[in-house]
């Protein structure tokens, strides 16, 4: 079993990611996008701002993307004039609640909008029938989030008792994927450097690894995704964040944010329902957010100033060049 650390959280890739980011800015290209085809969920994870219940007055934040809007988005991506490096299907909900997702993914593949099409799912709805559809949809990767294989802890973290269903679905996927298939299948787990506030321990991580480490299939692997906390709560963060320079989140209702964790829309840069994606990505709102980050003074963006989450890449050495490019 191949075990890798997610590139964004692996410092070995920092120079490569910085070079890619700078080239994308020079050529006025977006590296990746996240499509939230559904913001409803069948779990209540204790770390989720939307579904854990810890944030109040979240009315209007849950929904399923309408097909008409989805196809408009894909056409807009196709009209950018270049391919994204990756188009991700996830967000603040479970993507597979959108029943037509395999066909929708197929359209994105047909239009050739990205080098990689990646689905992140909690695995609850990925039964044998659904997986067969995903297998031929045109996806390049499926990543199933699995924090623990302990049933009591799963319920405590996830809020629902679906562990055995997820394990059965993972087993079917692993048995179904052959070495000849294009699709890569990953079990995504917190890395051993993870913050413990989510209730996931190093022992949980190792237990998941132990369960699957002897599987011999080049198309199946484990992705470690350590949570990088860049400062203690309350300490201000003045370092620029990589996120706003390479990706954007398109919410289920068409709102577009410069950050994938922007649940309240504080970093909103437009709405694809009434604007083109090109207008949004080349618009003043995103440029302003990027300018603030490159300046190193995040006081204008309180959400970013107090945010504790970052990729491993420190953009500080590159801010002079970035400021000229944005």
C-alpha positions as CSV (number, residue, x, y, z in Angstrom):
1,X,0.0,0.0,0.0
2,X,1.4,3.4,-1.0
3,X,1.2,6.0,1.7
4,X,1.6,9.6,0.7
5,X,1.3,13.0,2.4
6,X,-1.1,15.4,0.7
7,X,1.0,17.8,-1.4
8,X,-0.4,20.9,0.2
9,X,0.6,19.7,3.6
10,X,4.0,18.3,2.6
11,X,6.9,20.7,2.8
12,X,8.9,18.6,0.3
13,X,6.6,20.1,-2.4
14,X,6.8,23.7,-1.3
15,X,9.3,24.9,-4.0
16,X,7.3,23.1,-6.7
17,X,4.1,24.6,-5.5
18,X,5.6,28.1,-5.2
19,X,6.9,27.9,-8.8
20,X,3.5,26.6,-10.1
21,X,1.7,29.4,-8.3
22,X,4.0,32.1,-9.7
23,X,3.7,30.8,-13.2
24,X,-0.2,30.7,-12.8
25,X,-0.2,34.4,-11.7
26,X,2.1,35.3,-14.6
27,X,-0.1,33.6,-17.2
28,X,-3.4,34.8,-15.5
29,X,-4.5,31.2,-14.9
30,X,-6.4,29.5,-12.1
31,X,-4.7,26.4,-10.8
32,X,-7.8,24.6,-9.3
33,X,-11.4,25.0,-8.4
34,X,-13.7,23.3,-5.8
35,X,-17.3,22.6,-6.8
36,X,-19.8,22.2,-4.0
37,X,-22.5,20.3,-5.7
38,X,-24.2,19.7,-2.4
39,X,-23.8,21.4,1.0
40,X,-26.1,19.0,2.8
41,X,-24.6,16.1,4.7
42,X,-25.5,12.7,6.2
43,X,-23.0,13.2,9.1
44,X,-22.6,15.7,11.8
45,X,-18.8,15.8,12.2
46,X,-17.7,17.6,15.4
47,X,-15.1,19.7,13.4
48,X,-17.6,20.9,10.7
49,X,-18.7,24.6,11.1
50,X,-21.9,23.9,9.1
51,X,-23.2,20.6,10.3
52,X,-21.9,20.3,13.9
53,X,-24.3,22.9,15.2
54,X,-21.6,25.0,16.8
55,X,-22.4,28.0,14.6
56,X,-25.9,29.5,14.8
57,X,-28.0,31.3,12.2
58,X,-26.8,29.1,9.3
59,X,-30.1,29.2,7.4
60,X,-29.5,29.3,3.7
61,X,-26.2,27.6,3.8
62,X,-27.5,24.1,2.9
63,X,-28.7,23.1,-0.5
64,X,-28.1,21.0,-3.6
65,X,-26.7,22.6,-6.8
66,X,-29.2,22.8,-9.6
67,X,-28.1,21.0,-12.7
68,X,-28.6,24.0,-14.9
69,X,-26.2,26.0,-12.7
70,X,-23.7,23.1,-12.7
71,X,-23.6,22.9,-16.5
72,X,-23.2,26.6,-16.8
73,X,-20.2,26.4,-14.5
74,X,-18.6,23.7,-16.5
75,X,-19.2,25.6,-19.7
76,X,-17.6,28.7,-18.1
77,X,-14.5,26.7,-17.0
78,X,-14.2,25.3,-20.6
79,X,-14.4,28.9,-21.9
80,X,-11.5,30.1,-19.7
81,X,-9.1,29.1,-22.6
82,X,-7.0,26.8,-20.6
83,X,-7.3,23.6,-18.4
84,X,-7.3,23.7,-14.7
85,X,-4.8,21.4,-13.0
86,X,-7.6,20.0,-10.9
87,X,-11.4,20.3,-10.4
88,X,-12.4,19.0,-6.9
89,X,-15.9,17.9,-6.0
90,X,-16.5,18.5,-2.3
91,X,-17.2,21.5,-0.1
92,X,-19.4,21.9,3.0
93,X,-21.5,18.8,2.4
94,X,-21.5,15.2,1.0
95,X,-21.2,15.3,-2.8
96,X,-22.9,11.9,-3.4
97,X,-26.2,13.3,-2.0
98,X,-26.4,14.8,-5.5
99,X,-27.8,11.7,-7.2
100,X,-26.8,12.7,-10.7
101,X,-23.2,13.4,-9.7
102,X,-21.6,10.6,-11.9
103,X,-23.3,12.0,-15.0
104,X,-22.3,15.5,-14.0
105,X,-18.7,14.4,-13.6
106,X,-18.9,12.8,-17.0
107,X,-19.9,16.1,-18.6
108,X,-16.8,17.8,-17.0
109,X,-14.6,15.0,-18.4
110,X,-16.2,15.4,-21.8
111,X,-15.5,19.1,-21.8
112,X,-11.9,18.6,-20.8
113,X,-11.9,21.2,-18.1
114,X,-9.2,19.9,-15.9
115,X,-6.2,17.5,-15.9
116,X,-7.6,15.8,-12.8
117,X,-11.2,15.4,-11.6
118,X,-11.2,14.5,-7.9
119,X,-14.0,13.5,-5.6
120,X,-13.8,13.7,-1.8
121,X,-16.6,11.8,0.0
122,X,-17.3,10.4,3.4
123,X,-18.1,7.1,1.8
124,X,-21.5,6.5,3.3
125,X,-23.4,6.6,0.0
126,X,-20.7,5.0,-2.1
127,X,-22.4,1.6,-2.3
128,X,-21.7,-1.0,-5.1
129,X,-24.2,0.6,-7.6
130,X,-22.9,4.2,-7.0
131,X,-19.3,3.0,-7.2
132,X,-19.8,1.4,-10.6
133,X,-21.2,4.6,-11.9
134,X,-18.2,6.6,-10.5
135,X,-15.8,4.1,-12.0
136,X,-16.8,5.0,-15.5
137,X,-17.7,8.6,-14.9
138,X,-14.3,10.0,-15.9
139,X,-13.0,10.6,-12.4
140,X,-9.2,10.5,-11.8
141,X,-9.3,10.1,-8.1
142,X,-11.7,9.2,-5.3
143,X,-10.7,10.1,-1.7
144,X,-12.7,8.6,1.1
145,X,-12.3,10.4,4.5
146,X,-11.8,7.9,7.3
147,X,-10.7,9.2,10.7
148,X,-10.9,6.1,12.7
149,X,-11.9,2.4,12.6
150,X,-13.2,2.4,16.1
151,X,-17.0,2.4,16.1
152,X,-17.5,4.3,19.3
153,X,-15.0,7.0,18.4
154,X,-16.5,7.2,14.9
155,X,-19.9,8.0,16.3
156,X,-18.3,10.6,18.7
157,X,-16.5,12.3,15.8
158,X,-19.0,11.9,13.0
159,X,-22.2,12.1,15.0
160,X,-23.8,9.1,13.2
161,X,-23.3,5.3,13.3
162,X,-22.1,4.6,9.7
163,X,-18.7,3.1,10.2
164,X,-19.5,-0.4,9.0
165,X,-21.2,0.9,5.9
166,X,-18.2,3.0,5.0
167,X,-15.8,0.1,5.6
168,X,-17.9,-2.2,3.5
169,X,-18.0,0.4,0.7
170,X,-14.2,0.9,0.9
171,X,-13.7,-2.9,0.7
172,X,-15.9,-3.1,-2.4
173,X,-14.0,-0.3,-4.1
174,X,-10.6,-1.8,-3.3
175,X,-11.7,-5.2,-4.6
176,X,-13.3,-3.7,-7.7
177,X,-10.4,-1.4,-8.9
178,X,-7.9,-3.2,-11.0
179,X,-4.3,-2.2,-11.8
180,X,-5.5,-1.4,-15.4
181,X,-8.1,1.1,-14.3
182,X,-7.4,4.9,-14.7
183,X,-9.2,5.7,-11.4
184,X,-7.0,6.1,-8.3
185,X,-8.7,5.3,-4.9
186,X,-7.3,6.8,-1.7
187,X,-8.3,6.5,1.9
188,X,-7.8,10.0,3.3
189,X,-6.8,10.1,7.0
190,X,-5.4,12.8,9.4
191,X,-1.6,12.7,9.5
192,X,0.2,12.0,12.7
193,X,1.0,15.7,13.1
194,X,-2.7,16.5,13.3
195,X,-4.1,18.7,16.0
196,X,-6.0,16.7,18.6
197,X,-8.9,19.0,18.9
198,X,-10.9,17.0,16.4
199,X,-10.7,13.9,18.7
200,X,-8.5,12.0,16.3
201,X,-5.4,10.5,17.9
202,X,-2.1,9.1,16.5
203,X,-3.4,5.7,17.5
204,X,-6.5,6.2,15.3
205,X,-4.4,7.1,12.4
206,X,-2.1,4.1,12.8
207,X,-5.1,1.8,13.2
208,X,-6.4,2.9,9.8
209,X,-2.9,2.4,8.3
210,X,-2.6,-1.1,9.8
211,X,-6.0,-2.1,8.4
212,X,-5.0,-1.4,4.8
213,X,-1.2,-1.3,4.6
214,X,-0.9,-4.8,3.2
215,X,-3.1,-4.2,0.2
216,X,-1.1,-4.7,-3.0
217,X,-2.8,-2.6,-5.7
218,X,-0.9,0.3,-7.4
219,X,-4.2,2.2,-7.8
220,X,-5.1,2.1,-4.1
221,X,-3.3,4.2,-1.5
222,X,-3.5,6.2,1.7
223,X,-3.3,10.0,1.8
224,X,-2.2,11.5,5.1
225,X,-3.6,15.0,5.6
226,X,-2.0,16.5,8.7
227,X,-3.8,19.6,10.1
228,X,-1.3,22.4,10.1
229,X,-2.1,25.0,12.8
230,X,0.2,28.0,12.2
231,X,-0.5,29.8,15.4
232,X,-2.2,29.5,18.8
233,X,-5.7,30.9,19.1
234,X,-5.7,34.6,19.6
235,X,-2.3,35.2,18.1
236,X,-2.6,37.2,14.9
237,X,-1.3,35.8,11.6
238,X,0.3,38.2,9.2
239,X,1.6,35.6,6.7
240,X,0.1,35.4,3.2
241,X,-2.0,32.3,2.6
242,X,-1.4,30.1,-0.5
243,X,-5.2,29.3,-0.8
244,X,-6.3,32.7,-2.2
245,X,-3.8,32.5,-5.0
246,X,-4.5,29.0,-6.5
247,X,-8.1,27.9,-5.8
248,X,-11.6,29.1,-5.2
249,X,-14.8,27.5,-3.9
250,X,-18.0,27.6,-5.9
251,X,-20.9,27.1,-3.5
252,X,-24.0,25.2,-4.3
253,X,-26.0,28.4,-5.0
254,X,-23.4,30.0,-7.3
255,X,-21.6,32.1,-4.7
256,X,-17.8,32.1,-5.2
257,X,-15.3,32.4,-2.4
258,X,-11.5,32.9,-2.5
259,X,-11.2,30.3,0.3
260,X,-12.6,26.8,0.8
261,X,-13.3,27.3,4.6
262,X,-15.1,30.6,4.1
263,X,-18.5,29.4,5.3
264,X,-19.9,32.8,6.1
265,X,-19.0,34.4,2.7
266,X,-16.6,37.0,4.1
267,X,-14.2,36.3,1.1
268,X,-17.0,36.3,-1.5
269,X,-15.7,37.3,-4.9
270,X,-18.8,37.0,-7.0
271,X,-21.8,34.9,-8.0
272,X,-21.5,32.7,-11.1
273,X,-25.3,32.7,-11.4
274,X,-25.1,36.2,-12.9
275,X,-21.5,36.6,-13.8
276,X,-19.1,34.6,-15.9
277,X,-16.3,32.7,-14.1
278,X,-13.8,34.7,-16.1
279,X,-15.2,37.9,-14.8
280,X,-15.0,36.7,-11.3
281,X,-11.5,35.3,-11.4
282,X,-10.2,38.4,-13.1
283,X,-12.3,40.8,-11.0
284,X,-11.5,43.5,-8.5
285,X,-12.7,41.5,-5.4
286,X,-10.2,38.6,-5.8
287,X,-7.5,41.0,-6.8
288,X,-8.0,43.0,-3.6
289,X,-7.9,39.9,-1.4
290,X,-4.7,38.8,-3.1
291,X,-3.2,42.3,-2.7
292,X,-4.0,42.3,1.0
293,X,-2.3,38.9,1.4
294,X,0.8,39.9,-0.6
295,X,1.1,43.1,1.6
296,X,1.5,41.0,4.7
297,X,-1.1,43.2,6.6
298,X,-4.2,41.1,7.0
299,X,-6.1,43.5,9.2
300,X,-8.5,44.3,6.3
301,X,-9.4,40.6,6.3
302,X,-10.2,39.6,9.9
303,X,-11.1,36.0,8.9
304,X,-7.7,35.5,7.4
305,X,-5.9,37.4,10.2
306,X,-7.3,35.1,12.8
307,X,-7.3,31.9,10.7
308,X,-5.1,29.1,12.1
309,X,-5.1,26.9,9.1
310,X,-2.5,27.0,6.3
311,X,-0.8,24.8,3.7
312,X,2.8,24.0,4.5
313,X,4.0,26.7,2.0
314,X,5.2,29.9,3.4
315,X,4.8,32.6,0.8
316,X,6.7,35.3,2.6
317,X,9.9,34.9,0.5
318,X,7.8,35.4,-2.7
319,X,5.6,38.4,-1.7
320,X,7.6,41.0,-3.7
321,X,7.1,39.1,-6.9
322,X,3.5,38.2,-6.1
323,X,2.6,41.8,-5.4
324,X,3.8,42.8,-8.8
325,X,1.8,40.0,-10.5
326,X,-1.6,40.7,-8.8
